[in-house]
Amino acid sequence: MTKFRQGVLPVKYLGLPLITTRLKKRDCKSVTVKWTNVCLPRQESGLGIKSLKDWNQALLLKQIWSILNDHSLWVQCCKLNLI
């Protein structure tokens, strides 16, 4: 059924080596993936992780909107001292 011999443990499981000693560079295979591919939706074979650049830009724009449209004490202080 399986390709493993009886009495012998597999060397790798889910792509990770199963060893009892410290991992060495030769035990692991290096795979590089572009960040743009990681940020793709899962339907497009990505991981669905949000782009940090886009996330940061959205939060900065939200902060600017809050400063321009809010009348709280913190915003009034910012307008007097910073703008």
N, C-alpha and C positions, 0 to 999 in steps of 0.2 A: 503494500500500500504506500508506504513512504519510501523515500530514497535514502533513509538512514539505516545503518546496520544496528542490529539488536545489541545492546550493551555499550554503545558508543553515543555520546551526546553530540548534538549538532554544534558546529563551531560558531554559527551565526543564527540569530533570531531577530526577525524584523529589520534586518540589515545591520544590526549591532553585534559585535563579537561577544561571545559568551566565554570569558576567560576568568581565571581566579587571580591573576596577577595584574599589575598596573597596565593600563593601556599605553601602547607605544604608537608612534606615528605610523608605523608599518601595519598595525592592526586595523586601522581605519582608512577608508577610502574617502578622499576629499571630493566633494561635489559643490560646485559653485552655481548659484542661480541668480539671475538679475533681479534687483529689487522691484523693477517694474513688472516682472512676471509674478512675483509673490503678491503684489497688490492687485492683481486681476481678480475679478469675481470667480467663485468656484465653478460657475457654468462655463467659464472660459479657461478652465484648468489652472486657475490660480488658487491661492489660499484664502482669499477674501479679506486680507488684512488692509486696513485703511492706510493710505499714503500719509506719512508723517508731515510732509510738506503741505499737502492739502488740508489736513487736520489743523495744523498750526495756523495757516492762513485764515481758516474759518473762525478759529478762536480769537485771532487778532481783530478781525472784522467785527465780531460780536462785541469785543471790548470797546472798539471805537464807537459802535452804534450806542452802546450803553453810556459812554461819556457824552455823546452829543444829545441824547434824548432823555436822560435821567436827571432828576433834580435833587438827588440825595446829597447829604453832607460831604461824602467822599468826592463826588463829582464836582461839587462847587469848589472844594479845596483844590482839586486838580486844575480846574479852569482858572482859578486865581493865581496859582503858583507855577503851573507848567505851560499853560497855553497863552 
